[in-house]
Amino acid sequence: MADPTPVVGLPDAEYIELHNRTSNVISLKGWKLTSGNRSILLPDSTIPPGNFRIICHRNNTDLLSVYGKVIGLSSFSLTNDGMALALYNKQNQLVYSISYQKKWWDSDKRDGGYSLEMTDLNNPCGEAGNWSVSPG
C-alpha cells in the first residue's frame, strides 16, 4: 500500500506484507529491507509457514493490527509513483525484490487508496503480470 490516501476501506497507512511460502519458520533476525536508497534491519521476529507479516511504520501498528501480525519499523515509507524494494536475509543474500510502478494500478485507482497484491504466491518473480489492484 504505497498511497493510502484517499482512504478506500483500509487505514491511512503505508505497508507491505511478507509471506512465508516455505514449510519452515523464518526468523527475521538480521534480515534487511531496502526501500529506494534506505535500508533498515528488521527486528527479531518470526513468520510461521504459510503466514504473513505486515511491515509498516511503528506509528501505524495499531491501525493495521486488526488485519494480522504487524512489525513496526522506526523508519518506513513508500513512494507513490514506484520504488525498488528488496529483502535480504542475515547472510545478506537477496531473498526478493520488486520495483513497482504507478502504471500497475488501474487508471481510475492511481490517485490512492488501493494496494497492489501478488496474484500467484508461487510465482514471486512474475513482475507486473503477477500483481493486481486490490478490490478496495
Backbone as CSV, one residue per row, in Angstrom:
resi,resn,N_x,N_y,N_z,CA_x,CA_y,CA_z,C_x,C_y,C_z
1,MET,0.865,-1.173,0.000,0.000,0.000,0.000,0.901,1.221,0.000
2,ALA,1.193,1.691,-1.191,2.118,2.818,-1.327,1.426,4.167,-1.161
3,ASP,0.155,4.248,-1.514,-0.559,5.526,-1.499,-1.941,5.312,-0.874
4,PRO,-2.027,5.370,0.450,-3.297,5.060,1.123,-4.349,6.174,1.077
5,THR,-3.980,7.344,0.589,-4.892,8.485,0.600,-5.327,8.830,-0.816
6,PRO,-6.623,8.970,-1.071,-7.736,8.949,-0.131,-8.047,7.519,0.324
7,VAL,-8.492,7.396,1.525,-8.773,6.103,2.133,-9.941,5.428,1.420
8,VAL,-9.747,4.140,1.079,-10.803,3.337,0.462,-10.871,2.016,1.229
9,GLY,-11.487,2.029,2.398,-11.699,0.805,3.159,-10.576,0.385,4.096
10,LEU,-9.350,0.793,3.851,-8.231,0.445,4.718,-7.732,1.695,5.428
11,PRO,-6.973,1.539,6.503,-6.453,2.709,7.221,-5.512,3.554,6.358
12,ASP,-5.344,4.774,6.754,-4.439,5.698,6.078,-3.018,5.398,6.541
13,ALA,-2.460,4.300,6.023,-1.137,3.839,6.451,-0.470,3.056,5.324
14,GLU,0.776,3.373,5.057,1.562,2.620,4.089,2.014,1.313,4.729
15,TYR,2.087,0.253,3.920,2.562,-1.031,4.429,2.960,-1.933,3.274
16,ILE,3.698,-2.964,3.609,3.932,-4.098,2.723,3.637,-5.345,3.536
17,GLU,3.455,-6.457,2.869,3.274,-7.730,3.548,4.365,-8.693,3.101
18,LEU,4.883,-9.441,4.063,5.820,-10.523,3.772,5.074,-11.833,3.960
19,HIS,5.286,-12.779,3.057,4.638,-14.084,3.144,5.706,-15.168,3.201
20,ASN,5.549,-16.093,4.137,6.440,-17.243,4.246,5.815,-18.389,3.470
21,ARG,6.327,-18.674,2.285,5.789,-19.753,1.462,6.534,-21.061,1.664
22,THR,7.421,-21.113,2.680,8.164,-22.343,2.970,7.425,-23.170,4.018
23,SER,7.975,-24.325,4.321,7.401,-25.180,5.371,8.142,-25.003,6.697
24,ASN,9.014,-23.996,6.768,9.797,-23.733,7.974,9.473,-22.358,8.543
25,VAL,9.630,-22.223,9.847,9.523,-20.905,10.474,10.705,-20.068,10.009
26,ILE,10.454,-18.835,9.618,11.527,-17.940,9.205,11.771,-16.921,10.308
27,SER,13.007,-16.858,10.753,13.413,-15.831,11.707,13.923,-14.639,10.910
28,LEU,13.395,-13.460,11.199,13.809,-12.247,10.504,14.980,-11.549,11.187
29,LYS,15.502,-12.149,12.240,16.639,-11.545,12.938,17.814,-11.402,11.977
30,GLY,18.309,-10.177,11.842,19.427,-9.904,10.953,19.034,-9.660,9.512
31,TRP,17.742,-9.766,9.187,17.292,-9.505,7.822,17.209,-8.003,7.593
32,LYS,17.305,-7.602,6.338,17.324,-6.189,5.979,16.308,-5.919,4.870
33,LEU,15.608,-4.814,5.011,14.682,-4.341,3.989,15.227,-3.043,3.419
34,THR,15.341,-2.981,2.104,15.746,-1.729,1.477,14.565,-1.185,0.689
35,SER,14.384,0.109,0.787,13.355,0.796,0.005,14.007,2.037,-0.574
36,GLY,14.105,2.039,-1.898,14.860,3.113,-2.535,16.306,3.024,-2.101
37,ASN,16.835,4.121,-1.575,18.236,4.122,-1.111,18.346,3.968,0.401
38,ARG,17.222,3.664,1.069,17.230,3.456,2.523,17.241,1.985,2.861
39,SER,17.865,1.661,3.972,17.966,0.288,4.422,17.696,0.244,5.921
40,ILE,16.938,-0.770,6.352,16.653,-0.913,7.780,16.694,-2.391,8.153
41,LEU,17.297,-2.674,9.311,17.307,-4.044,9.829,15.931,-4.346,10.416
42,LEU,15.446,-5.535,10.132,14.166,-5.950,10.696,14.385,-6.430,12.125
43,PRO,13.409,-6.218,12.990,13.553,-6.674,14.379,13.479,-8.196,14.471
44,ASP,13.925,-8.716,15.583,13.905,-10.149,15.832,12.450,-10.607,15.943
45,SER,11.949,-11.232,14.897,10.579,-11.749,14.866,10.559,-12.942,13.921
46,THR,9.445,-13.653,13.910,9.349,-14.849,13.076,8.078,-14.801,12.232
47,ILE,8.123,-15.588,11.156,6.937,-15.798,10.317,6.745,-17.305,10.189
48,PRO,5.674,-17.844,10.770,5.414,-19.283,10.635,5.108,-19.657,9.180
49,PRO,5.250,-20.936,8.841,4.957,-21.387,7.480,3.559,-20.962,7.031
50,GLY,3.455,-20.450,5.819,2.168,-20.071,5.253,1.570,-18.788,5.793
51,ASN,2.272,-18.105,6.683,1.738,-16.898,7.312,2.307,-15.635,6.692
52,PHE,1.679,-14.521,7.050,2.066,-13.200,6.591,2.492,-12.337,7.775
53,ARG,3.266,-11.310,7.490,3.560,-10.246,8.442,3.395,-8.924,7.700
54,ILE,2.730,-8.001,8.356,2.548,-6.661,7.825,3.714,-5.816,8.320
55,ILE,4.386,-5.134,7.403,5.503,-4.253,7.742,5.045,-2.825,7.511
56,CYS,5.206,-1.978,8.530,4.773,-0.588,8.427,5.609,0.272,9.373
57,HIS,5.339,1.553,9.374,5.967,2.438,10.356,5.363,2.105,11.721
58,ARG,6.179,2.163,12.743,5.692,1.787,14.083,4.523,2.648,14.559
59,ASN,4.384,3.861,14.050,3.248,4.703,14.429,1.922,4.170,13.895
60,ASN,1.964,3.229,12.944,0.742,2.700,12.329,0.411,1.273,12.739
61,THR,1.150,0.716,13.693,0.914,-0.685,14.064,-0.489,-0.905,14.615
62,ASP,-0.991,0.014,15.419,-2.342,-0.154,15.966,-3.397,-0.125,14.868
63,LEU,-3.202,0.730,13.867,-4.163,0.822,12.762,-4.236,-0.473,11.959
64,LEU,-3.101,-1.149,11.809,-3.039,-2.319,10.934,-3.127,-3.650,11.666
65,SER,-3.025,-3.658,12.985,-3.000,-4.924,13.730,-4.311,-5.702,13.637
66,VAL,-5.402,-5.052,13.287,-6.665,-5.778,13.116,-6.632,-6.675,11.880
67,TYR,-5.646,-6.481,10.987,-5.541,-7.256,9.758,-4.534,-8.396,9.840
68,GLY,-3.793,-8.469,10.941,-2.813,-9.532,11.100,-1.652,-9.083,11.958
69,LYS,-0.656,-9.943,12.061,0.538,-9.638,12.850,1.340,-8.542,12.153
70,VAL,1.753,-7.553,12.948,2.409,-6.365,12.409,3.816,-6.236,12.974
71,ILE,4.736,-5.827,12.113,6.087,-5.478,12.527,6.247,-3.995,12.238
72,GLY,6.379,-3.212,13.298,6.532,-1.770,13.150,8.000,-1.378,13.110
73,LEU,8.341,-0.556,12.140,9.721,-0.102,11.975,9.838,1.371,12.339
74,SER,10.993,1.763,12.826,11.217,3.158,13.199,11.270,4.064,11.977
75,SER,11.590,3.486,10.837,11.653,4.243,9.593,11.035,3.391,8.497
76,PHE,9.964,3.875,7.896,9.317,3.142,6.806,8.472,4.102,6.005
77,SER,8.734,4.179,4.712,7.884,4.962,3.821,8.054,4.455,2.397
78,LEU,7.013,4.614,1.613,6.997,4.186,0.225,6.663,5.380,-0.659
79,THR,7.192,5.385,-1.861,6.824,6.442,-2.795,5.594,6.008,-3.585
80,ASN,4.784,6.968,-3.987,3.541,6.664,-4.698,3.766,6.243,-6.144
81,ASP,4.811,6.750,-6.754,4.996,6.531,-8.183,6.112,5.547,-8.497
82,GLY,6.241,4.532,-7.686,7.210,3.495,-7.968,8.432,3.543,-7.071
83,MET,8.927,2.357,-6.752,10.078,2.250,-5.870,10.631,0.838,-5.958
84,ALA,11.922,0.726,-5.760,12.564,-0.578,-5.673,12.575,-1.011,-4.210
85,LEU,12.042,-2.189,-3.945,12.057,-2.788,-2.608,12.850,-4.085,-2.690
86,ALA,13.652,-4.354,-1.667,14.426,-5.597,-1.652,14.518,-6.124,-0.226
87,LEU,14.501,-7.429,-0.104,14.599,-8.103,1.182,15.825,-9.006,1.150
88,TYR,16.685,-8.851,2.160,17.923,-9.629,2.258,17.917,-10.434,3.550
89,ASN,18.398,-11.685,3.487,18.479,-12.496,4.700,19.716,-12.105,5.522
90,LYS,19.922,-12.793,6.644,21.019,-12.412,7.539,22.396,-12.661,6.931
91,GLN,22.476,-13.455,5.867,23.740,-13.645,5.153,23.904,-12.596,4.040
92,ASN,23.005,-11.619,4.009,22.975,-10.539,3.024,22.729,-11.051,1.599
93,GLN,21.996,-12.178,1.507,21.605,-12.715,0.204,20.226,-12.173,-0.145
94,LEU,20.063,-11.759,-1.382,18.774,-11.245,-1.829,17.740,-12.356,-1.792
95,VAL,16.643,-12.121,-1.078,15.552,-13.082,-0.984,14.455,-12.721,-1.980
96,TYR,14.183,-11.435,-2.118,13.128,-10.986,-3.030,13.335,-9.509,-3.332
97,SER,12.968,-9.114,-4.525,12.965,-7.693,-4.867,11.849,-7.418,-5.857
98,ILE,11.398,-6.202,-5.841,10.345,-5.756,-6.747,10.531,-4.261,-6.984
99,SER,10.246,-3.833,-8.172,10.245,-2.405,-8.494,8.858,-2.083,-9.029
100,TYR,7.968,-1.687,-8.134,6.599,-1.401,-8.573,6.554,-0.053,-9.275
101,GLN,5.533,0.116,-10.112,5.363,1.345,-10.880,3.907,1.788,-10.830
102,LYS,3.696,3.072,-10.883,2.351,3.648,-10.823,1.439,3.058,-11.902
103,LYS,1.985,2.753,-13.073,1.150,2.236,-14.162,0.579,0.846,-13.860
104,TRP,1.042,0.189,-12.797,0.470,-1.101,-12.415,-0.943,-0.945,-11.861
105,TRP,-1.294,0.234,-11.370,-2.638,0.495,-10.874,-3.542,0.839,-12.050
106,ASP,-4.792,0.403,-11.989,-5.775,0.825,-12.987,-5.847,2.344,-12.977
107,SER,-6.070,2.951,-14.123,-6.036,4.415,-14.229,-7.005,5.091,-13.262
108,ASP,-8.149,4.476,-12.993,-9.123,5.085,-12.086,-8.768,4.867,-10.610
109,LYS,-7.670,4.164,-10.334,-7.260,3.887,-8.948,-5.851,4.402,-8.652
110,ARG,-5.299,5.204,-9.520,-3.926,5.698,-9.352,-3.814,6.856,-8.378
111,ASP,-4.932,7.433,-7.961,-4.870,8.573,-7.048,-4.799,8.148,-5.586
112,GLY,-4.746,6.855,-5.308,-4.566,6.385,-3.943,-5.725,5.570,-3.418
113,GLY,-5.470,4.925,-2.268,-6.488,4.161,-1.576,-6.546,2.693,-1.937
114,TYR,-5.741,2.253,-2.885,-5.765,0.860,-3.322,-4.354,0.272,-3.260
115,SER,-4.259,-0.923,-2.713,-2.963,-1.592,-2.644,-2.789,-2.500,-3.855
116,LEU,-1.567,-2.926,-4.058,-1.272,-3.969,-5.033,-1.171,-5.284,-4.283
117,GLU,-1.594,-6.358,-4.932,-1.447,-7.667,-4.305,-0.929,-8.673,-5.328
118,MET,-0.045,-9.540,-4.850,0.509,-10.580,-5.695,-0.586,-11.603,-5.954
119,THR,-0.832,-11.930,-7.217,-1.931,-12.836,-7.547,-1.534,-14.305,-7.468
120,ASP,-0.273,-14.633,-7.705,0.195,-16.009,-7.633,1.413,-16.063,-6.714
121,LEU,1.189,-16.501,-5.472,2.268,-16.540,-4.485,3.366,-17.533,-4.855
122,ASN,3.080,-18.446,-5.757,4.091,-19.409,-6.184,4.889,-18.911,-7.392
123,ASN,4.626,-17.684,-7.817,5.345,-17.074,-8.932,5.826,-15.681,-8.520
124,PRO,6.668,-15.606,-7.486,7.046,-14.295,-6.955,7.851,-13.435,-7.924
125,CYS,8.420,-14.022,-8.956,9.224,-13.236,-9.901,8.418,-12.810,-11.121
126,GLY,7.102,-12.864,-11.030,6.232,-12.560,-12.157,6.147,-11.098,-12.534
127,GLU,6.750,-10.218,-11.740,6.739,-8.771,-12.011,5.316,-8.261,-12.242
128,ALA,5.149,-7.303,-13.139,3.870,-6.604,-13.312,2.707,-7.552,-13.583
129,GLY,2.951,-8.619,-14.336,1.891,-9.564,-14.671,1.379,-10.359,-13.497
130,ASN,2.078,-10.335,-12.373,1.677,-11.093,-11.191,1.132,-10.194,-10.087
131,TRP,0.800,-8.980,-10.432,0.269,-8.045,-9.449,-1.030,-7.444,-9.958
132,SER,-1.988,-7.278,-9.054,-3.242,-6.634,-9.425,-3.643,-5.660,-8.321
133,VAL,-4.517,-4.766,-8.664,-5.009,-3.786,-7.708,-6.039,-4.451,-6.807
134,SER,-5.930,-4.208,-5.512,-6.901,-4.782,-4.566,-8.287,-4.239,-4.879
135,PRO,-9.304,-5.039,-4.586,-10.664,-4.598,-4.895,-11.157,-3.445,-4.039
136,GLY,-10.455,-3.127,-2.970,-10.861,-1.995,-2.140,-11.185,-2.383,-0.737
